[in-house]
Amino acid sequence: MLEAIKYNNRKLEVLDQLKLPHSCTYQGVTNVTQTWEVIRSMKVRGAPAIANVAVLGVAVELNEKDFNSKEQLYEVVKEQLEYLQTSRPTAINLRNAANRIISLLSVQLQDNKLSVNDMKERIIKEAEDIFRECKMKNLAIGEHGASHIINHLSTGSQATILTHCNTGSLATAGYGTALGVIRSLHLRGMLAHVYCTETRPYNQGARLTAFELMHDKIPSTLICDSMVAALMKSKEVSAVVVGADRVVANGDTANKIGTYQIAVCAKYHKIPFYVALPVSTVDLSLRDGGAIPIEERPSVEMTYIQGVPLAPTDMNCWNPAFDVTPAELITGGIITERGVFKVQELEKKISTDKEDGIWY
Ligand SMILES: CSC[C@@H](O)[C@@H](O)C(=O)COP(=O)(O)O
């Protein structure tokens, strides 16, 4: 499995996903400014991967710095985490990871037994834990999702899944969320086929998901986004499984642009629609999806593909990177590392597990 993030001996490298599938080039990241740039430019993308790179970027810079006092360390790290949150506004995982670190910093600031160096080491370890835990959570999401889908298949059949965008090892610390469910189905011999959408305008499906599926030899077919309704009408699709960038209290879900129209088509064709995510993608501070900030990307990302113009280059474009799928269209359920549940149960299920308001 190709890794989006390599972190060894406190050195961080990210795979430049803008160059995939043609070349696999890793870029070293040594400070928070570079971290912001690799996230903003989408060299690293996908909600969990963004959060992982952000906290590891803080860790590698921290490792090289000395601080006069614990108060100074607290202020610097807090400011860096706030700055990193300006890189991409829709995915919530980065804010939740930042809150986990800031809350730990606050506790340590009050602990007189800890030196400034102890505090620095503890923060670096916390960032490393966030990264390490991400893959374990993905494996659990995969297992819960696969079991649930298998239990709902008719006897003797295998699942055919439609997915959108890239939610695999390239979007996480490894394995993947929606793609993790697909991987688990495949490993259990219960996957008939996967259809992945191209995912215009940035083609995460064609460039990244297709690449991961082929690499793992998972039986799969690429379709254009405009073929979804026709696919549902003419082929057997057991379920749609997608990822998420932010799920709010009523279950409304922000994910890659195009997710909403797939959910509308799925409802019409009575195909269960699932969203797979770690709990760190939940934002219970917002009641409904109307309040989720939707990032708009530059026109050039629509008018050009890898430097080649596709449209009149000075054409006006509307380029929202995400849309919001209303909870009522998430008919299959929410797949998390803690199990699968109905979207209406989200708030109750998650808030009973809440630890000090930190969702990571
Ligand atoms: C496990 S990744 C879930 C989502 O982050 C994914 O579906 C998505 O929308 C990614 O968008 P991107 O703009 O590529 O960062």
The ligand as an ORCA input file, in Angstrom:
! r2SCAN-3c Opt
* xyz 0 1
  C     -10.911      9.501      4.259
  S     -10.997     10.873      3.316
  C     -12.661     11.536      3.390
  C     -12.770     12.817      2.669
  O     -11.755     13.682      3.098
  C     -12.687     12.610      1.150
  O     -13.813     11.914      0.734
  C     -12.628     13.965      0.496
  O     -13.635     14.610      0.307
  C     -11.285     14.492      0.203
  O     -11.300     15.766     -0.370
  P      -9.939     16.459     -0.779
  O     -10.369     17.759     -1.397
  O      -9.256     15.549     -1.745
  O      -9.151     16.685      0.487
*
